[in-house]
Amino acid sequence: MNKIKKILLFTVCILGLFGINVEAADMKYSIEANIPENQIDKNLTYFDLKMEPRQKQTISLTLRNHSDKESNFTIEPHTADTNRNGVIDYSKKLEKKDISMKYSFEELITGETKHTLQPNEEKKVEFTIQMPEESYDGIVLGGFYIHKQADNADKEEEKSVQIKNDYSYVIGAKLTVTSKEVEPKLELNEVKPNLENYRTVVTANLQNTEAVIVSGLNVDAKVYKKGSDSVLHETKKDGMSMAPNSNFNLAINWDNQELEPGKYHLKLAAKDKMDRTWEFEKDFEIKGKEAKSLNKEAVELKDDNMKWYIIIGACVLLIATLLIVLIIMMKKIKKDEENN
């Protein structure tokens, strides 16, 4: 059974707090934030709002359909999350709030998400923010995910191509109540064996427990056999970022080797762009049953025993060759003796 399902998906996304007024020939639509008076930095093109407890405010975006046909759009408010690559992600709804998160962007905002625009129509799309009753330090971070729904013509075109072009955009939104500076705090949670893209890894769950963005995060993770000083596997990642009150699974490369049952030790060092540092150590265990299951699903595993098979095979071949040469020489000697 083929274990790899190759999916070719070409996605052009501008995700993050950029809120760019998007307009492209292939897109045929544009979106921009209408900046209100309580914008902290009016030079920004995304929402950066100074809010008050219990404040209720309507904000809006302007959506323009530049095509010559009716088009359907979805504009969804999403809470910022951190994806497995260590990138702040606004592209999907939050499946589960981080345990440290008090308020998500999605639960503070309401509005219509489905919109139909006629050819060359412009529409103001409104959302209402309802702030919580109590004040909080730090930020609530999210964004409006804008996506054009495929019409019948688009669907027919997709059937004829193997690579799908899926254009989506985000207008960021940051809600701040107080000006108090919040220091990020990282925690190391569960460490366990796993698969990433059908390759063996060990994942270390990193959590940002504060309502602040972590930027320029560099991580060096080393795995040892428990009680040993020799590094078995090491992964370094630079330039990552984390959304407020979020967590992600950092994948430690297992170098295409099988996961072997046993007890291990992880040392992980992290540093952000402000030179704040965190150091963690944690024991973990790979159990036989889970190792067997994951190895079975993995691809391109290096077999450490293969080199011994090669050595043994080479030795057998060499011995067989020597025996053949010896037999030939003995027959030749015997023939020469008979001729004499």
C-alpha positions, 0 to 999 in steps of 0.5 A: 500500500502506498503510504505517501499521498502526494498533494500538490497545492500552490497557495499564495497567501499573505498572512500576518499583520500587513493588511495590504490592499490586495489587487491582482490580475488573477484575483480580480478583487481587493480588500482594505481596512477602514481605519477608525479614530482609535487606531494606535498607529494610523500609518498601519493598514491593519487594525491596531486598536486602543480599546476600553473594557466593555467597549462596543465598536463597529469596524469595517472593511471595503471589499471590491469585486473587479471581475465582470461576473457575480462573485461570492466571498467569505470574510471570517474573523480568526484568532492568531495561532502558531503553526508547526513551522513556528509562524503566526497563522491566521488562516483557520478558525481556532480549534481549541483555545490555549489553556493560557488564553483568556479571550480569543479574537473570534469570541469578541467579534461578530458579523456576517461572513458570507457576501455576494458582490455583483460585477464591479460592485464595492461593498462595506463589510461591518463587524462588531467588537464587544470587549470583555468587562474586565481589563487585561494586559497585553494584546488580543491578536487575530485577523480577517481571512478573506477568500473568494469562493470558486464558481462553476467556471472555476471548478471546471478549470480546476478539474483540468489542472493538477495544481490548484491556485487558491488565493487568500488574504488576511487583514490583521487586527490587534486589540489593546486595552492597557499600555503595560508592557508584557514579557513573553514566557515560554514553557516546554510541555509534552515531548513525544515521538511522532511523524511529520510528512510521514517521517520520524520525528520527536515533537516538543510542545512549546507554549507562549503563555503570555498575551504578547507576540514572540518574534525572532525566536531561535531554538536549538533542540538536542536529544540524548539517550538518557544517561548519555552525553552523546547527541543522538539528534539535533534540530536548529530553527531560526527566525520563528514567531509565536502568537500570544497565548499559543503553542506548537509542536517543534519537530526534532528531525530523527534523520530518517531513522527508526524510532527505537524504544527507550528512555531519552533526554531533551535539552532545548535552548531558545532565544528571541530577538530581544535576547531573552533566553529560555532553557529546558530539560525533559526526560521522555520515553518512546514505548515499543508499541508506539515506535512500531506503529510510527515506524510502520507508517514512516517512509525512507527509513534508514536501516542501520542493519543494512550496512551489516548486510552489505558487509556480510554480502561482500565477504561472502562474495569475496570468499566465493570468488577466492574459492572459484579462483582456487578451484580453477588454479588447482584444476590447471595445476592438475592438468599440467601435471597430467600433460607432463 
